[in-house]
């Protein structure tokens, strides 16, 4: 019996760790159910949140042949560099609404 004592201690220790981990998981699940937090699988399948806006290029109303070169953040706006379809230009877009708030035309 003395030879098996270290193995017995390891088994008892691992059993305690498993019980503690199971208790933590059960408490977390019950707490989420009580507080009404959505499960991650529901959040992933629910689609876009109210804070997300889907922007499309047709909202920019640019001439045919235009294409976006780059998009950068400028303060609380997006700057969109567009070339083709006329002179190169930079549009400033409000990401919350999708509206163009300003435009710079690049001249020669």
N, C-alpha and C positions, 0 to 999 in steps of 0.2 A: 504494500500500500504506500510505503514511503517513496518508491520510485515514481508513482503516478501523481504525487502531490502537485508538482508544477503544472502538469497537464490539467488537473482538476481545477487549479486556480485560473488558468487561461479560459477554460470552458465556462466557469462561473462569471468571470469578468466579461466575456463576450455575450453571455446571456443577459447581463445587466445592461450592456450597451444597446443590445437589440431592444430590450424593453423600454429604455429611455427614448430611443429613436422612434419607436412605434407610438409612444405617448405623445411626443412632440408633433408627429404627423397628424394624429387624431385631434389634438387640441387645435392645430392650425386649420384643419378642415372644418371643424365645428365653429371656430371663430369666424371663418369666411362665410359660412352659411348663415350665421346669426347676423353679421354686419351687412350682408347682402353684397359682398364683393363678387363681381362676375368671375366665372372660371376662365382660364386662359383659352380653352377650346372654344368657348362661346364668343369671346372677344375677337378671336382670329376669324371666325366665320361670320361675324355680324356685319362685315363690310366697313366702309369708311366711317370714321367718327364725325361728329358735327364740326370739329375743328379743321377737317381736311376739305380742300376745295380741289376739284379736278379741273385743271386748265387745259384748254385745247388751243392749237395754233390758229384756228379760225377766229378766235376772239381778238387776235391782234390786228385783223383786217389789213394785211399787207398785200402789195401788188404781187401778181404772179411772177415766179422766178425768185422770190425772196427765200432766204434760208437763214436759220439761226446759226451764228458762229460760236457764241458763248453766252452763258448766263452766269451772272455774279450777284452776290448780295451787296447792297449798298444801303446801310442803315436798316430801315424797315421796309425797303423796296428791293425789287429785283431789277438789275440792269440787263437788258437783252440786246446784244450786238447782232444786227441783221445786215446782211449784204445781198446784193442782187435785187432786181426789180426796181432799180433806181439808185440814188446815192446811198452809200453806207449810212446807217443810222443806229442810234442807241435809244431803246424804249425803256422807260422806267415804269414798272408794273407793280401795283399793289397786290401782294400775294393773297391777302384776305378776300379781296373782291374780284381780282382778275382784270381790273380796269387799268388802262394805260394812263398814268398820271403826268407824264412828261415825255418829251422826245428831243433828241439832239441829232441834227443832220450834219454829217461829216462832209464838208465842202472841199473843193480842190484849191 
